Every structure is written in structure tokens, then in C-alpha cells.
Amino acid sequence: MTSPRTLLPSTRPRSLSALVCLTAVALTLAACGGGSPSTKHGRTGPPPVYSAISGREVTSPDQRILVIKVENTAAARPQVGLSAADMVFVEEVEGGITRFAAVFSSQRPTTVGPVRSARITDPQLVAQFGRVAFVYSGAQARMAPVLASANLKQVREQRNDGWTRSTLRGAPHNLYGHPQGLLEQAGDGIASAADTGRSFEDSAATGGVPILSVKAAYPAESMTIDWD
């Protein structure tokens, strides 16, 4: 492994400016409409490219899809890198708490985490994107055949540039992934962002009701998502 790097998490919360999907209530918060985002006036150079997953502007020349499992407990906060995700699934797990499955394509943060384990719902959630690089820290033994048969490339901790153990937190809350290294570990055959049936535009959809936040209750916690 490369020499350990000390991770310095931000001390302030990060807003999730991605498309957020609350899987327990099948709710999506986004600016969705019937066309492409409008061109920004006054720009020079080539026209911007927008993500087919989130509608946000693409800044990464490589749009291959990484899905990273991220812990969502007090010991894991503040998480790192979530604001760069195109989509964040919120999954209810054991004890009524939640965990994130963060989808990255249009932007490549330097670090994401803390990375945690897979759950039985993950293959179904990511199937819509094709063969993704699926990054996780471990899983129960009965999950192994499920993941092996799913249309995804498993990416787990190795001694390479894709991973760091922070010295500021104890295990299992201290594992972080580096997207560029994770994609190198995943290798060839990873799907790039493609049309999944969503469309985006700056104006609200016809008949839509403007909202600024959504709150979802889970057995052991509640989550509020504020529009950024």
C-alpha cells in the first residue's frame, strides 16, 4: 500500500446537491422536466455537457460510473465527497438507521467516505446504470453469491492508491476511497453515464409544486433534505 495519508474531514456539514432518492418512500428530489438544461448566457468556448443521471454540468472527462457505499452514523460524520455525487440513494439498514449508495459520474472528488458494507438492495438499485464499479468494504457471507451474480464490478479494499485508512477515526469508520484509483482498480468494462429515462431543465415541470425541503422518517432516525 502507498504510505498512509491522514484525512482531514471538513468540520462543516456538506449539502447533498445531487439527485437524492429516499428508497424507503420512493421519493426523488430534483429539478425534472421535459428537456435539456438551458444554455447559460454569456459563456464562451464549447457548449457544456450535462449528466444524463443528474442534469448537472459534467466536469470529468471520464463518465464511467462509480457507486460507493457510504456510512451515515454519528461516528461517520461529516462524510467526505457526497456533494460531488450525481445521485445518492438513502437505504434503510439494520436497526432502522440509514446508509448511502452514492453514484459518481459527472464529477470526480478526490476522496469519498467512510466506505462501508453492501446490502441486499444494492444490486437492484444500481442495475439501472449498467455494469458499474461497485465500491464497498465488506458484506455478509450470504451476500457473496448475490454480488457475484449481479451486473457490477466489485471493488474492495486493496493495497493500492484507491484506498486510505484515516488516522483520525477508529475502524470501521476510517476507510476512504479515492475515485480515480478505484476506477483504475475496477479496470475495463465499466458503463458510462447514459439515458435512464430522466430529463432535466431549469424551470419546474408543468403541474409541479415548488418545495424547498423534504423530510423522511425512518425507524431510528429522520432525514431532512434541503434544496441547495
Solvent accessible surface area in square Angstrom, and as a share of the most:
residue,aa,sasa,rsa
1,M,88,0.39
2,T,60,0.35
3,S,89,0.57
4,P,102,0.64
5,R,110,0.40
6,T,79,0.46
7,L,26,0.13
8,L,142,0.71
9,P,29,0.18
10,S,29,0.19
11,T,137,0.80
12,R,181,0.66
13,P,124,0.78
14,R,101,0.37
15,S,59,0.38
16,L,35,0.17
17,S,52,0.34
18,A,11,0.09
19,L,5,0.03
20,V,3,0.01
21,C,14,0.08
22,L,2,0.01
23,T,51,0.30
24,A,56,0.43
25,V,78,0.45
26,A,96,0.75
27,L,69,0.34
28,T,67,0.39
29,L,20,0.10
30,A,32,0.25
31,A,39,0.31
32,C,53,0.32
33,G,16,0.16
34,G,75,0.73
35,G,29,0.28
36,S,92,0.59
37,P,23,0.14
38,S,60,0.38
39,T,92,0.53
40,K,94,0.40
41,H,183,0.82
42,G,82,0.79
43,R,113,0.41
44,T,130,0.75
45,G,62,0.59
46,P,118,0.74
47,P,108,0.68
48,P,25,0.15
49,V,89,0.51
50,Y,53,0.20
51,S,4,0.02
52,A,34,0.26
53,I,0,0.00
54,S,18,0.12
55,G,13,0.12
56,R,50,0.18
57,E,60,0.27
58,V,25,0.14
59,T,100,0.58
60,S,9,0.06
61,P,143,0.90
62,D,41,0.21
63,Q,46,0.20
64,R,58,0.21
65,I,1,0.01
66,L,0,0.00
67,V,0,0.00
68,I,0,0.00
69,K,0,0.00
70,V,0,0.00
71,E,1,0.00
72,N,8,0.04
73,T,35,0.20
74,A,85,0.66
75,A,50,0.39
76,A,0,0.00
77,R,112,0.41
78,P,37,0.23
79,Q,22,0.10
80,V,16,0.09
81,G,5,0.05
82,L,6,0.03
83,S,37,0.24
84,A,13,0.10
85,A,0,0.00
86,D,0,0.00
87,M,0,0.00
88,V,0,0.00
89,F,9,0.04
90,V,0,0.00
91,E,5,0.02
92,E,81,0.36
93,V,15,0.09
94,E,98,0.44
95,G,70,0.67
96,G,7,0.06
97,I,51,0.26
98,T,1,0.01
99,R,8,0.03
100,F,10,0.04
101,A,1,0.00
102,A,0,0.00
103,V,0,0.00
104,F,0,0.00
105,S,0,0.00
106,S,0,0.00
107,Q,47,0.21
108,R,53,0.19
109,P,24,0.15
110,T,114,0.66
111,T,14,0.08
112,V,0,0.00
113,G,0,0.00
114,P,0,0.00
115,V,0,0.00
116,R,44,0.16
117,S,18,0.11
118,A,1,0.01
119,R,55,0.20
120,I,100,0.51
121,T,61,0.36
122,D,0,0.00
123,P,18,0.11
124,Q,138,0.61
125,L,31,0.15
126,V,2,0.01
127,A,62,0.48
128,Q,78,0.34
129,F,13,0.05
130,G,27,0.26
131,R,90,0.33
132,V,0,0.00
133,A,0,0.00
134,F,0,0.00
135,V,0,0.00
136,Y,3,0.01
137,S,38,0.24
138,G,12,0.11
139,A,41,0.32
140,Q,109,0.48
141,A,94,0.73
142,R,188,0.69
143,M,10,0.04
144,A,59,0.46
145,P,84,0.53
146,V,49,0.28
147,L,3,0.02
148,A,76,0.59
149,S,97,0.62
150,A,23,0.18
151,N,88,0.45
152,L,9,0.05
153,K,67,0.28
154,Q,69,0.31
155,V,1,0.01
156,R,115,0.42
157,E,63,0.28
158,Q,102,0.45
159,R,190,0.69
160,N,42,0.22
161,D,76,0.39
162,G,0,0.00
163,W,3,0.01
164,T,5,0.03
165,R,87,0.32
166,S,5,0.03
167,T,95,0.55
168,L,95,0.47
169,R,45,0.16
170,G,50,0.48
171,A,77,0.60
172,P,63,0.40
173,H,48,0.21
174,N,15,0.08
175,L,2,0.01
176,Y,0,0.00
177,G,0,0.00
178,H,20,0.09
179,P,0,0.00
180,Q,102,0.45
181,G,9,0.09
182,L,0,0.00
183,L,1,0.00
184,E,119,0.53
185,Q,41,0.18
186,A,1,0.01
187,G,28,0.27
188,D,138,0.72
189,G,56,0.54
190,I,14,0.07
191,A,28,0.22
192,S,58,0.37
193,A,23,0.18
194,A,63,0.49
195,D,114,0.59
196,T,45,0.26
197,G,71,0.69
198,R,66,0.24
199,S,45,0.29
200,F,18,0.08
201,E,45,0.20
202,D,87,0.45
203,S,68,0.44
204,A,74,0.58
205,A,45,0.35
206,T,146,0.85
207,G,76,0.73
208,G,44,0.42
209,V,123,0.71
210,P,119,0.75
211,I,89,0.45
212,L,140,0.70
213,S,54,0.35
214,V,18,0.11
215,K,142,0.60
216,A,5,0.04
217,A,83,0.65
218,Y,14,0.05
219,P,105,0.66
220,A,57,0.45
221,E,44,0.20
222,S,65,0.42
223,M,24,0.11
224,T,79,0.46
225,I,11,0.06
226,D,92,0.48
227,W,128,0.45
228,D,114,0.59
